């Protein structure tokens, strides 16, 4: 039953009573395995793996081959138990519940030796009524069943037709039938992560006691009324009314900074009840909207909602309210078949630039507030505005979304958060079905299509739209959006360049050739692998592992042929390391994979960014670039730009530049060199473009030119410069493709407005005049920041500054050094000293491995 309320001007009485008591069962529990041979203390929240490690019974699960060595943990059936005394008198409370915010995953729950329920979904919040079984002194047991064994049983019991895939590829070294259990899908392994199907209580568990009524949940959505040109707030509160009589009272909603306060009369009937409030913000009051990072402020307003109820019961909720509108625009484009696919935030078209988020660890008790903030701060520091929260992980904790709201990172989940701009029913299921990834016979396909539509359209879509009308919903990603709907919710080609979003991976074609990339409406996944730095790998490996062909290197690679693909792609443009020192070769190879990855993703991303305003051969108007993937779940080769723990790979430093709000992008077509200007700004600016050419053997440019002043239109990508390569080389004296490199930047009144970008005229393995650069650094300290004054003896491509395991990031890294001196800042994430940095500092450039 829903109680719809209208505004009443009423005064509330005073006098209060305790609304509820909550007693957390966090802390120490007892854990034992299935046959009772192993018993140990363990922390809640936590998991069995973490408890075994904390007691010294196992090594770090990520060390070497322990993902295989510790498979027995996930195959056993563990029990969590605890005895406790409640610090309040039970008889004074009408209702007592056991609340489990997160149980991983299959368990039977006994309270005082009485079975009170079961769990079978890692992502659900469970509430059990224990009013009739709770005592002053209590015992609780959660008897877990192995999720691996449970999934196998469920698969075996499903006899009507196969549900693919049965098992992951062998290279992933994972467990089977993960699609039969509502658990973090990547915990059974993925092509970038290990198999650790954990068991445990991974979120808070507590006892709640209350009288009269209890507020179970509270949510809200700001809605903009276009016709009235005013904001409204829809507030929803769910109550459990345990009083035998109706409970009356008032609700006061206040947003002081918006000079808004309204009062409502309510009456709650016994049972589960939902209250809906409608709050109007006067159009005479200026409401500052929330903007994604790089487009404005993340303004929010403090709101309080006070329920003053019969019996002196007061319940107060406080929240931060953000106002913003989001629209998914799918409309015809002149000169192109199909439909657009882009987002307007507060009425302004936004190019979505960013990456894909995966779980930060296989063991969620390791994911601290500090780690979340570090990773998300790295997102905005790299000029991103969007994260696509991948569907095979977990529903992230509230703090993750609160940080995204604060930092202006647009994401996909949880109704009250402005950072969520779209819901997606699934990841790649439509494409897997229609492109027949799992080799389903054509005659059986209708059965799977019917199931797909039933699950994602008739159930998930209907539920989502019923609960949230403030943002769009798509059934899958990639998808053709409106065209998928028109084709009956599954499209013949879900990865079309003319509709929706696309995923694109190609490890064989030359990634320096922009013509291999799809000129799509929106690229929501694309990328290339690299290895994490040696300092990251060193912590989970031993000396015999430090070779690209070692058993460890092969074991850690979960993508079929991944190591060979990296070397192949690197070898197209770079000389591969050939040091006589095996360790030096390993470190150089790691470095080169990061160079390759950074340059490949740079080329692809810049192609998408410069395609935002044009239609070429009927394709274009690209309005999103989200590379795969942002972060790592363990220390291994992957597509990530942030290593496990948060260290920036070269790709992340490149992202800081190729996602800059103003960017010149250079490329060649038919032997003509072009530079486009790309702007994500809301305003037009006057500026100039400077183009310089260096030879590889000189730190002085051989030629330089500056354009006339021009106006760069906000929110557009336009051609700024074109010149036949032959003319450019002729104009610059003795230049050849192999002996020269081009750099360029945007400026106004001698102030740099963009990063300095570059274009290679040939593969660097063919570079002429490139000589070994001697690079030195003088380190000084200014407050909490360290200054690295660099000096080079020669032009140096891909200069990489490394301080080992010291946490922090540089202001720039992986850069082309064409001038004798350069200053780079280091921002430590933890206290460190100049002497520690000097001892750990190492600099590498491409010239060191040639």
Secondary structure, 3 states (H helix, E strand, C coil): CEEECCECCCCCCCCCECCEEEEECCEEEEEECCCCCCEEEEEECCCHHHHHHHCCCCCCCCCCCHHHHCHHHHHCCCEEEEEEECCCCHHHCCEEEEEECCEECEEEEEECCEEEEEECECCCCEEEECCCCCCCEEEEEEEEECHHHHHHHHHHHCCCCCCCCCECCHHHCCCECHHHCECCHHHEEECCEEECCCCEECCCEEEEEECCEEEEEEEEEEEEECCCCEEEEEEEEEEEECCCCCEEEEEEEEEHHHCEEEEEEEEECCEEEEEEEEEECCCCCCCCCECCCCCCCECCEEEEEEEEEHHHEEEEEEEEECCCCEEEECCCECCECCCCCEEEECCEEECEEEEEECCCCCCHHHCCHHHHHHHHHHHHHCCCCEEEECCCCCCCCHHHHHHHHHHCCEECCCCCCCCECEEECCECHHHHHHCCCCCCCCCCHHHHHHHHHHHHHHHHHHHHHHHCCCCEEECCECCCCHHHHHCCCCCCCCCCCCCCCEEECCCCCCCCCHHHCCCCCCEEEECCCECCCHHHHHHHCCHHHCCCCCHHHHHHCCCCCHHHHHHHHHHCCCCCCCCCCHHHHHHHHHHHHHHHHHHHHHHHHHHHHHCCCCEECCEECCCEEEECCCCCCCCCCECCCECCCCCECHHHHHHHHHCCCEEEEEEEECCEEEEEEEECCCCCEEEEEEEEEEECCCCCCCEEEECCCEEECCCCEEEEEEEEHHHHHHHCCCCCCCCEEEEEEEEECCEECCCCEEEECCCHHHCCCCCCCCEEEEEEEECCEEEEEEEECCCEEEEEEECCCCCEEECCCCEEECCCEEEEEEEECCCCCHHHHHHHCEEECHHHHC
